[in-house]
Amino acid sequence: MTRTTTFHARLLRRDAQPQTVTVRAPSDSPPRTLRRAAGGGGLLTFDVYALVDADGWPNEATYSYVESVSRSAADADI
């Protein structure tokens, strides 16, 4: 049975201080990627992070920044 897990995600990004955020995951294993809201101004912008270390799971996991993606609020989900 899958359960919802709350854990601390450490977000790593070049030229920025590491951040730790609390995340809910609908799984018994850490998500492979995380998307975090990162903007505004008519665009939906998300920073995408990839899992790099899950040794502390289910309490914590570490993610590294991959890219930022944007789309307008009017775009349909694909």
C-alpha positions as CSV (number, residue, x, y, z in Angstrom):
1,M,0.0,0.0,0.0
2,T,1.4,3.4,-1.0
3,R,1.4,6.1,1.7
4,T,2.1,9.8,1.7
5,T,5.4,10.6,3.2
6,T,6.6,14.0,4.4
7,F,10.3,14.5,4.1
8,H,13.0,17.2,4.0
9,A,14.4,17.9,0.5
10,R,17.8,19.6,0.4
11,L,18.0,21.6,-2.8
12,L,21.4,22.2,-4.3
13,R,22.0,24.9,-6.9
14,R,25.3,26.3,-8.3
15,D,26.1,29.8,-6.9
16,A,23.4,29.6,-4.3
17,Q,23.1,28.5,-0.7
18,P,21.5,25.1,-0.3
19,Q,17.9,25.2,0.7
20,T,15.9,22.7,2.8
21,V,12.2,22.5,2.2
22,T,9.5,20.2,3.5
23,V,7.9,18.1,0.7
24,R,5.0,15.6,0.6
25,A,5.5,12.6,-1.6
26,P,2.7,10.1,-2.5
27,S,5.1,7.2,-2.5
28,D,7.2,4.9,-0.3
29,S,10.3,6.0,-2.2
30,P,11.7,9.4,-2.9
31,P,10.5,11.2,-6.1
32,R,13.1,11.1,-8.9
33,T,12.5,14.8,-9.6
34,L,11.0,17.7,-7.8
35,R,9.4,20.8,-9.4
36,R,9.3,24.0,-7.3
37,A,7.4,27.2,-8.3
38,A,10.0,29.8,-9.3
39,G,8.3,32.8,-10.9
40,G,5.4,34.8,-12.0
41,G,4.4,37.6,-14.3
42,G,1.9,35.6,-16.4
43,L,4.2,32.6,-16.8
44,L,4.2,29.4,-14.8
45,T,7.9,28.9,-14.1
46,F,9.3,25.9,-12.2
47,D,12.8,24.9,-11.2
48,V,13.4,21.2,-11.8
49,Y,15.6,19.2,-9.4
50,A,16.9,15.7,-9.8
51,L,17.4,13.2,-7.0
52,V,21.1,12.7,-6.2
53,D,21.2,11.2,-2.7
54,A,18.5,9.3,-0.8
55,D,20.6,7.7,1.9
56,G,18.5,9.6,4.6
57,W,15.2,8.4,3.2
58,P,12.4,8.5,4.5
59,N,13.5,11.6,6.5
60,E,15.4,13.4,3.9
61,A,16.8,13.4,0.3
62,T,19.1,15.6,-1.7
63,Y,18.3,17.1,-5.1
64,S,20.4,19.0,-7.6
65,Y,19.1,21.8,-9.9
66,V,18.6,20.7,-13.5
67,E,16.7,23.5,-15.3
68,S,13.9,26.0,-15.2
69,V,10.9,25.5,-17.4
70,S,8.2,28.0,-18.2
71,R,4.9,28.0,-20.0
72,S,2.0,30.5,-20.1
73,A,-0.9,30.0,-17.9
74,A,-3.1,29.5,-21.0
75,D,-1.1,26.6,-22.4
76,A,-2.8,23.2,-22.1
77,D,-1.1,20.5,-20.3
78,I,0.6,18.0,-22.6
